[in-house]
């Protein structure tokens, strides 16, 4: 499980990720307190708007940056983005108007929308062996889950001795620490073959290649299922625990920790499981787990509100299922790209997955405020069911990497023929990815 840490470059980048995540967790706590200081009872509205701005930045910025990331030297690019995020975090304590929160949050999240996919696309180049990369994906999932437990506790400890404004300094320190660790390693250089392409071609390439790849269309559908379950936990845990079950803030934290524990259990089990089962099988099983959890809770809530143990069991199942979908996604992206196109493809996944959250966040929030809990969970389960059905439809069970195909548009002297041996009649077989020579998946017009 921990063998990727033998690679010095990966070990330092993982440490950079953890430090930046803790800083981001402190930011989340501090931002909520800042919103309350500026807006009082309207703090929820402020935070909801800030969350929507975050998602809009993710969806809109990531594909644009992903289209150009392959043209930029990765290490200076990542360092610059970390320093920009640190500078924005240091500005947050000095704002005095709500609109200033919105501006700075957009700038901060736009920088994150550029940083995160580029960072994620770098890891497969550092760990080219799939077994090690799978372990790295599980470690990354563990880092996210542990951050959700550690950051609130750390923030609570710090708030006992300092003002919440100083938490933003902790966020800046996290980003600076990440920049220093990135600066301490040598990242693989990428030789791009698409430097002459225009702006539109470059910025839409990742999305077009993503949507032209069957396994990635399946991933997008599964993202919808994961977002339906995840949004229910993130948005409605506090409402259900406090309003329905009469719990307090500690009970809310414990319920969220149960979800995180489920995610960590799956992340620890997946490296060995994925050696025996296909990504498709594992991810579809995760999707079925989300439908089961949401649908089962809906059924329990028809007559009377479901109690504590039903909530804990459902949240644990949702955590396991959520991780079963998200953790292997990097393997699909790696398998569907080369070094040149990888940043754009990771950026497309980043944008499209957050577009799913942009749908499910307001959906479960609005339903939670206007209808019965049984109906809220039923609608979320239906969304997850649509995602699973689409995934089964668009992602074939037979999904080989090496595919025989033809190139009627390439002349007999084209370099691509010399790169891969032919099998006659202008056909050959190699690891198939959608790129400038392979615009359509074999068998599709």
Phi, psi and omega per residue, in radians:
X1 nan -0.678 -3.016
X2 -1.833 0.185 -3.118
X3 -1.108 -0.461 3.071
X4 -1.014 -0.400 -3.136
X5 -1.187 -0.213 3.048
X6 -1.164 -0.417 3.101
X7 -1.441 2.011 -3.048
X8 -1.045 -0.745 -3.120
X9 -1.083 -0.811 3.131
X10 -1.114 -0.732 -3.108
X11 -1.021 -0.725 -3.137
X12 -1.263 -0.656 3.114
X13 -1.187 -0.660 3.088
X14 -1.105 -0.740 3.092
X15 -1.072 -0.704 3.089
X16 -1.065 -0.723 3.118
X17 -1.090 -0.775 -3.109
X18 -1.113 -0.791 -3.130
X19 -1.084 -0.763 3.132
X20 -1.151 -0.645 3.118
X21 -1.132 -0.743 3.105
X22 -1.098 -0.729 3.086
X23 -1.063 -0.696 3.105
X24 -1.161 -0.646 3.089
X25 -1.101 -0.707 3.060
X26 -1.096 -0.655 3.119
X27 -1.080 -0.716 -3.130
X28 -1.048 -0.790 3.128
X29 -1.135 -0.843 -3.088
X30 -1.119 -0.626 -3.119
X31 -1.157 -0.695 3.091
X32 -1.077 -0.730 3.125
X33 -1.205 -0.647 3.105
X34 -1.153 -0.733 3.110
X35 -1.056 -0.712 3.128
X36 -1.161 -0.664 3.124
X37 -1.106 -0.658 -3.083
X38 -1.519 -0.584 -2.985
X39 -2.048 -0.168 3.126
X40 1.058 -2.163 -3.086
X41 -1.131 -0.324 3.117
X42 -1.573 0.243 -3.103
X43 -1.062 -0.626 3.121
X44 -1.073 -0.711 3.099
X45 -1.111 -0.718 3.134
X46 -1.095 -0.813 -3.121
X47 -1.177 -0.657 3.086
X48 -1.076 -0.731 3.103
X49 -1.142 -0.738 3.122
X50 -1.080 -0.670 3.112
X51 -1.141 -0.719 3.093
X52 -1.107 -0.719 3.101
X53 -1.071 -0.710 3.107
X54 -1.019 -0.818 -3.115
X55 -1.172 -0.673 3.112
X56 -1.108 -0.718 3.098
X57 -1.097 -0.755 -3.141
X58 -1.078 -0.808 -3.071
X59 -1.225 -0.664 -3.049
X60 -1.498 -0.603 -3.019
X61 -1.522 -0.700 -3.012
X62 -0.968 -0.824 -3.130
X63 -1.115 -0.617 -3.137
X64 -1.137 -0.863 3.140
X65 -1.161 -0.677 3.133
X66 -1.050 -0.562 3.127
X67 -1.191 -0.413 -3.099
X68 -1.899 -0.172 -3.044
X69 -1.058 -0.597 -3.122
X70 -1.198 -0.304 -3.141
X71 -1.546 -0.171 -3.031
X72 -1.877 2.555 3.027
X73 -1.145 2.161 -2.932
X74 -1.100 -0.817 -3.023
X75 -1.097 -0.896 3.083
X76 -1.049 -0.619 3.141
X77 -1.116 -0.831 3.141
X78 -1.150 -0.707 3.123
X79 -1.086 -0.793 -3.126
X80 -1.058 -0.728 -3.135
X81 -1.161 -0.681 3.072
X82 -1.079 -0.737 -3.124
X83 -1.204 -0.622 3.061
X84 -1.097 -0.778 3.137
X85 -1.115 -0.660 3.102
X86 -1.118 -0.746 -3.133
X87 -1.107 -0.723 3.129
X88 -1.134 -0.722 3.122
X89 -1.056 -0.644 3.135
X90 -1.230 -0.384 3.112
X91 -1.402 -0.451 -3.024
X92 -1.020 -0.667 -3.123
X93 -1.143 -0.280 -3.024
X94 -1.720 0.015 -3.108
X95 -1.378 2.695 -3.083
X96 -2.286 -0.039 -3.130
X97 -2.259 2.603 -3.113
X98 -1.084 -0.694 -3.091
X99 -1.080 -0.478 3.108
X100 -1.183 -0.585 3.037
X101 -1.023 -0.808 -3.089
X102 -1.077 -0.753 -3.124
X103 -1.109 -0.853 -3.085
X104 -1.210 -0.628 3.099
X105 -1.136 -0.692 3.097
X106 -1.077 -0.793 -3.134
X107 -1.119 -0.724 -3.141
X108 -1.127 -0.821 -3.099
X109 -1.270 -0.495 3.036
X110 -1.118 -0.697 3.091
X111 -1.139 -0.711 3.105
X112 -1.149 -0.618 3.114
X113 -1.149 -0.457 3.060
X114 -1.470 -0.672 -3.036
X115 -1.256 -0.904 -2.924
X116 -1.073 -0.870 3.133
X117 -1.123 -0.649 3.124
X118 -1.118 -0.747 3.093
X119 -1.079 -0.818 -3.115
X120 -1.112 -0.634 -3.127
X121 -1.253 -0.289 -3.140
X122 -1.367 -0.570 -3.025
X123 -1.074 -0.751 3.113
X124 -1.076 -0.499 3.116
X125 -1.303 -0.483 3.108
X126 -1.403 -0.628 -3.141
X127 -2.081 1.354 -3.048
X128 -1.219 -0.371 -3.135
X129 -1.362 2.230 -2.958
X130 -1.085 -0.627 -3.118
X131 -1.105 -0.757 3.122
X132 -1.188 -0.673 3.132
X133 -1.137 -0.657 3.100
X134 -1.077 -0.733 3.086
X135 -1.104 -0.667 3.122
X136 -1.113 -0.652 3.096
X137 -1.117 -0.712 3.101
X138 -1.153 -0.686 3.097
X139 -1.106 -0.662 3.104
X140 -1.130 -0.728 3.093
X141 -1.085 -0.716 3.097
X142 -1.080 -0.689 3.140
X143 -1.071 -0.751 3.123
X144 -1.113 -0.744 -3.104
X145 -1.203 -0.739 3.127
X146 -1.144 -0.629 3.110
X147 -1.055 -0.686 -3.124
X148 -1.148 -0.367 3.084
X149 -1.618 -0.687 -3.013
X150 -1.363 -0.764 -3.027
X151 -1.043 -0.826 3.102
X152 -1.064 -0.691 3.126
X153 -1.133 -0.738 3.120
X154 -1.126 -0.730 3.120
X155 -1.082 -0.743 3.133
X156 -1.080 -0.707 3.122
X157 -1.148 -0.718 -3.131
X158 -1.204 -0.651 -3.112
X159 -1.183 -0.265 3.088
X160 -1.255 -0.336 -3.061
X161 -2.193 -0.245 -3.108
X162 -2.371 2.860 3.037
X163 -1.250 2.661 -3.137
X164 -1.083 -0.402 3.135
X165 -1.043 -0.524 -3.132
X166 -1.261 -0.286 3.088
X167 -1.102 -0.543 3.085
X168 -1.111 -0.573 3.066
X169 -1.126 -0.688 3.063
X170 -1.062 -0.677 3.079
X171 -1.076 -0.805 -3.141
X172 -1.085 -0.709 3.107
X173 -1.068 -0.684 3.104
X174 -1.069 -0.771 -3.141
X175 -1.206 -0.674 3.100
X176 -1.143 -0.736 3.085
X177 -1.054 -0.713 3.077
X178 -1.071 -0.760 3.134
X179 -1.070 -0.729 -3.134
X180 -1.138 -0.691 3.128
X181 -1.206 -0.684 3.070
X182 -1.100 -0.674 3.139
X183 -1.162 -0.357 -3.070
X184 -1.484 -0.043 -3.090
X185 -2.098 2.837 3.027
X186 -1.842 2.105 -3.103
X187 -1.689 2.596 3.128
X188 -1.047 2.406 3.067
X189 -1.458 2.593 -3.125
X190 -2.055 2.187 3.093
X191 -1.649 1.913 -3.073
X192 -1.530 2.533 3.135
X193 -1.854 0.143 -2.987
X194 -2.150 0.516 -3.051
X195 -1.188 -0.399 -3.092
X196 -1.526 -0.088 -3.119
X197 -1.254 2.676 -3.078
X198 -1.396 3.113 -3.061
X199 -1.073 -0.860 -3.099
X200 -1.110 -0.758 3.129
X201 -1.026 -0.757 -3.052
X202 -1.237 -0.759 -3.046
X203 -1.335 -0.390 3.139
X204 -1.784 -0.088 -3.059
X205 -1.033 -0.806 -3.112
X206 -1.060 -0.784 3.137
X207 -1.124 -0.740 -3.126
X208 -1.155 -0.776 3.127
X209 -1.140 -0.670 3.113
X210 -1.060 -0.903 -3.055
X211 -1.281 -0.266 3.098
X212 -1.550 -0.080 -3.098
X213 -1.818 2.052 -3.041
X214 -0.966 -0.781 -3.089
X215 -1.142 -0.500 3.130
X216 -1.418 -0.517 2.979
X217 -1.112 -0.649 3.046
X218 -1.123 -0.688 3.102
X219 -1.082 -0.716 3.121
X220 -1.079 -0.754 3.109
X221 -1.102 -0.679 3.110
X222 -1.230 -0.513 3.035
X223 -1.033 -0.634 3.114
X224 -1.122 -0.728 3.110
X225 -1.131 -0.765 3.130
X226 -1.102 -0.693 -3.141
X227 -1.179 -0.600 3.115
X228 -1.107 -0.768 3.118
X229 -1.275 -0.774 -3.110
X230 -1.133 -0.711 3.139
X231 -1.132 -0.645 3.103
X232 -1.058 -0.734 3.141
X233 -1.182 -0.860 -3.017
X234 -1.198 -0.723 -3.040
X235 -1.451 -0.735 -2.915
X236 -1.863 -0.037 3.096
X237 -1.028 -0.869 -3.082
X238 -1.107 -0.661 -3.117
X239 -1.188 -0.818 -3.082
X240 -1.177 -0.769 -3.112
X241 -1.147 -0.786 -3.068
X242 -1.370 -0.786 -3.005
X243 -1.493 -0.641 -3.063
X244 -1.633 -0.832 -3.061
X245 -1.626 -0.156 3.097
X246 1.247 0.431 3.139
X247 -1.416 3.089 3.124
X248 -1.983 -2.973 -3.082
X249 -1.078 -0.607 3.114
X250 -1.128 -0.689 3.115
X251 -1.141 -0.653 3.078
X252 -1.074 -0.824 -3.133
X253 -1.072 -0.697 -3.125
X254 -1.160 -0.729 3.123
X255 -1.076 -0.745 3.092
X256 -1.136 -0.618 3.116
X257 -1.154 -0.596 3.095
X258 -1.099 -0.765 3.074
X259 -1.046 -0.800 3.124
X260 -1.095 -0.646 3.112
X261 -1.117 -0.714 3.084
X262 -1.065 -0.732 3.117
X263 -1.107 -0.703 3.138
X264 -1.188 -0.666 3.095
X265 -1.019 -0.801 3.134
X266 -1.132 -0.762 -3.118
X267 -1.051 -0.658 3.129
X268 -1.243 -0.571 -3.075
X269 -1.486 -0.413 -2.960
X270 -1.151 -0.677 -3.117
X271 -0.956 -0.794 3.123
X272 -1.297 -0.620 -3.138
X273 -1.122 -0.694 -3.101
X274 -1.270 -0.169 3.001
X275 -1.384 -0.346 -3.096
X276 -1.914 -0.370 -3.097
X277 -2.221 2.677 3.137
X278 -1.305 2.754 3.068
X279 -0.985 -0.739 -3.096
X280 -1.048 -0.795 -3.128
X281 -1.099 -0.795 -3.112
X282 -1.130 -0.769 -3.072
X283 -1.238 -0.685 3.088
X284 -1.158 -0.624 3.065
X285 -1.093 -0.713 3.057
X286 -1.042 -0.729 3.102
X287 -1.090 -0.721 3.092
X288 -1.122 -0.594 3.085
X289 -1.105 -0.672 3.110
X290 -1.156 -0.756 3.098
X291 -1.068 -0.763 -3.129
X292 -1.087 -0.790 -3.125
X293 -1.109 -0.869 -3.119
X294 -1.176 -0.775 -3.134
X295 -1.158 -0.702 3.126
X296 -1.127 -0.718 3.116
X297 -1.158 -0.637 3.081
X298 -1.072 -0.771 -3.135
X299 -1.123 -0.698 3.134
X300 -1.151 -0.447 -3.047
X301 -1.611 0.033 -3.079
X302 -1.115 -0.826 -3.069
X303 -1.515 -0.809 -3.096
X304 -2.591 2.730 -3.141
X305 -1.011 2.363 3.087
X306 -1.166 2.556 -3.049
X307 -1.583 -2.917 -3.028
X308 -1.057 -0.838 -3.043
X309 -1.204 -0.576 3.044
X310 -1.118 -0.715 3.107
X311 -1.104 -0.817 -3.118
X312 -1.100 -0.768 -3.139
X313 -1.110 -0.715 3.139
X314 -1.176 -0.777 -3.128
X315 -1.129 -0.647 3.093
X316 -1.121 -0.787 3.120
X317 -1.110 -0.735 3.120
X318 -1.108 -0.666 3.119
X319 -1.124 -0.811 3.104
X320 -1.043 -0.810 -3.076
X321 -1.187 -0.704 3.121
X322 -1.030 -0.807 3.137
X323 -1.197 -0.598 3.126
X324 -1.115 -0.479 3.081
X325 -1.454 -0.841 -2.970
X326 -1.369 -0.659 -3.044
X327 -1.064 -0.787 -3.125
X328 -1.318 -0.084 -3.019
X329 -1.059 -0.611 3.118
X330 -1.091 -0.571 3.085
X331 -1.100 -0.702 3.118
X332 -1.142 -0.728 3.140
X333 -1.157 -0.723 3.102
X334 -1.086 -0.764 -3.103
X335 -1.180 -0.382 -3.030
X336 -1.803 0.245 -3.074
X337 -2.606 2.822 2.934
X338 -1.850 -3.131 -3.072
X339 -1.046 -0.627 -3.106
X340 -1.163 -0.812 -3.044
X341 -1.592 -0.066 -3.030
X342 -1.106 -0.803 3.134
X343 -1.006 -0.716 -3.142
X344 -1.147 -0.632 -3.128
X345 -1.254 -0.728 3.070
X346 -1.107 -0.657 3.103
X347 -1.143 -0.664 3.097
X348 -1.110 -0.756 3.081
X349 -1.074 -0.726 3.126
X350 -1.049 -0.819 -3.103
X351 -1.209 -0.835 -3.056
X352 -1.205 -0.658 3.107
X353 -1.134 -0.676 3.117
X354 -1.293 -0.411 3.008
X355 -1.127 -0.621 3.060
X356 -1.104 -0.737 3.102
X357 -1.137 -0.592 3.127
X358 -1.122 -0.445 3.059
X359 -1.434 -0.816 -2.979
X360 -1.384 -0.568 3.115
X361 -0.945 -1.037 -3.125
X362 -1.177 -0.526 -3.114
X363 -1.082 -0.931 -3.087
X364 -1.251 -0.525 3.086
X365 -1.164 -0.790 -3.137
X366 -1.173 -0.760 3.138
X367 -1.141 -0.657 3.125
X368 -1.090 -0.481 -3.115
X369 -1.599 -0.242 -2.977
X370 -2.159 -0.197 -3.062
X371 -2.434 -3.100 -3.109
X372 -1.294 2.740 3.137
X373 -1.162 -0.580 3.087
X374 -1.046 -0.721 -3.136
X375 -1.237 -0.671 3.120
X376 -1.004 -0.883 -3.098
X377 -1.194 -0.589 3.126
X378 -1.150 -0.776 3.120
X379 -1.114 -0.740 3.111
X380 -1.090 -0.698 3.094
X381 -1.116 -0.650 3.111
X382 -1.126 -0.724 3.079
X383 -1.045 -0.784 3.118
X384 -1.101 -0.673 3.114
X385 -1.103 -0.697 3.074
X386 -1.068 -0.740 3.129
X387 -1.074 -0.785 -3.137
X388 -1.127 -0.768 -3.139
X389 -1.066 -0.757 3.107
X390 -1.127 -0.681 3.137
X391 -1.087 -0.767 3.114
X392 -1.093 -0.646 -3.084
X393 -1.245 -0.740 -2.984
X394 -1.705 -0.234 -3.118
X395 -1.970 1.763 -3.084
X396 -1.113 2.580 3.087
X397 -1.132 -0.611 3.066
X398 -1.527 1.784 -3.014
X399 -2.304 1.223 -3.099
X400 -1.274 2.720 3.063
X401 -1.422 -0.738 -3.129
X402 -1.593 2.147 -3.087
X403 -2.310 2.318 3.041
X404 -1.354 2.389 -3.084
X405 -2.733 2.973 -3.103
X406 -2.023 2.874 3.100
X407 -2.378 1.261 -3.120
X408 -1.134 -0.293 -3.092
X409 -1.569 -0.156 -3.111
X410 -1.739 2.349 3.101
X411 -1.206 2.815 -3.068
X412 -1.118 -0.353 -3.136
X413 -1.717 0.139 -3.101
X414 -1.118 2.434 -3.118
X415 -0.984 -0.470 -3.104
X416 -1.096 -0.565 3.092
X417 -1.176 -0.672 -3.137
X418 -1.244 -0.504 -3.135
X419 -1.247 -0.594 -3.120
X420 -2.242 2.246 -3.100
X421 -1.083 2.518 -3.123
X422 -1.609 2.803 3.085
X423 -2.017 0.300 -3.139
X424 1.712 2.634 3.106
X425 0.924 0.732 3.085
X426 0.985 0.726 3.080
X427 -2.203 2.619 3.014
X428 -2.774 3.039 -3.107
X429 -2.317 2.366 3.040
X430 -2.829 3.084 3.101
X431 -1.063 2.066 -2.991
X432 -1.626 2.178 2.975
X433 -2.336 2.654 3.089
X434 -1.355 2.101 3.124
X435 -2.659 -2.813 -3.052
X436 -1.166 -0.395 3.108
X437 -1.694 -0.208 -3.072
X438 -2.347 1.448 -3.035
X439 -1.377 -0.488 -3.079
X440 -2.217 2.579 3.102
X441 -1.236 2.416 3.138
X442 -0.930 2.350 -3.108
X443 1.619 -0.120 3.119
X444 -1.989 2.494 3.140
X445 -1.215 nan nan
